[in-house]
Amino acid sequence: MGMSVTISVATEQDAEQIFVLQYLCFQSEAALYGNYRIAPLVQTLDSVKEELASDCVYVARLGDEVVGSVRGHITEDGAASIGRLCVHPRLQGHGIGARLLRAAESALSEERGAKRFRLHTGHRSEGNLRLYRRVGYETVGTAEGTDGVPMIVLEKAAGEYAATA
Ligand SMILES: CC(C)(COP(=O)(O)OP(=O)(O)OC[C@H]1O[C@@H](n2cnc3c(N)ncnc32)[C@H](O)[C@@H]1OP(=O)(O)O)[C@@H](O)C(=O)NCCC(=O)NCCS
């Protein structure tokens, strides 16, 4: 019998595990774009710690191990920006990513007053786009990542919870 994965608010002590997990999980995105300088791979541990202190950060845990994470914050225009969604490769495809996203959305709307959620992903990341569209996000535009990768920007209004698989 396996242990179950739980979703909870991240604590300061999770910084190292989130940092390492992010580095592992975003390797597939780096490979997809042939670009190993994408933002999640060059972010420093200190920067992750700063985001832990200021952002709304959730982790998925399996026992003591952090196996997934997501974070979000309110931007100048009042929308919540959600990012760094990642799940350990060995546990992907079991709905943990969708659960993390839901947890971040609920906290950002209920605790921080977000009326809209915004996220972005690389233009070739079909799996990510499928996940986001399935939970109600729609493309609103494009942007260029700090690393030069073309990104698709998606949004949904708070309260729109499309049925998940
Ligand atoms: C994006 C990411 C976080 C998704 O995490 P995940 O836990 O695999 O997400 P989910 O399981 O919720 O959804 C993924 C797929 O599993 C399927 N799934 C979900 N629950 C399932 C279940 N119980 N049984 C079978 N399949 C299931 C979903 O339908 C979805 O299928 P699809 O790819 O055909 O659309 C993960 O792939 C990842 O870490 N990627 C690398 C980093 C990255 O690109 N992050 C996003 C940055 S924008």
The ligand as an ORCA input file, in Angstrom:
! r2SCAN-3c Opt
* xyz 0 1
  C       3.090     20.322    -15.621
  C       3.142     19.332    -14.484
  C       3.283     20.101    -13.173
  C       1.837     18.532    -14.453
  O       1.825     17.726    -13.299
  P       0.968     16.354    -13.225
  O       0.873     15.982    -11.811
  O       1.512     15.369    -14.176
  O      -0.445     16.904    -13.758
  P      -1.795     16.070    -13.804
  O      -1.562     14.672    -13.406
  O      -2.803     16.875    -13.053
  O      -2.151     16.123    -15.346
  C      -1.283     15.541    -16.295
  C      -1.978     14.448    -17.087
  O      -2.329     13.359    -16.248
  C      -3.692     13.000    -16.467
  N      -4.236     12.497    -15.208
  C      -4.576     13.199    -14.114
  N      -5.046     12.374    -13.153
  C      -4.970     11.129    -13.653
  C      -5.278      9.848    -13.139
  N      -5.760      9.684    -11.907
  N      -5.049      8.773    -13.927
  C      -4.556      8.929    -15.163
  N      -4.235     10.115    -15.712
  C      -4.453     11.194    -14.959
  C      -4.321     14.294    -16.849
  O      -5.535     14.086    -17.539
  C      -3.258     14.876    -17.734
  O      -3.310     14.249    -18.995
  P      -2.923     14.987    -20.338
  O      -1.458     15.274    -20.250
  O      -3.272     14.004    -21.379
  O      -3.739     16.241    -20.396
  C       4.325     18.344    -14.636
  O       4.206     17.692    -15.881
  C       5.698     18.991    -14.570
  O       6.275     19.124    -13.499
  N       6.263     19.379    -15.743
  C       7.579     19.983    -15.824
  C       7.574     21.396    -15.333
  C       6.596     22.255    -16.106
  O       6.606     22.294    -17.311
  N       5.745     22.979    -15.369
  C       4.749     23.864    -15.927
  C       5.367     25.180    -16.167
  S       4.289     26.277    -17.016
*
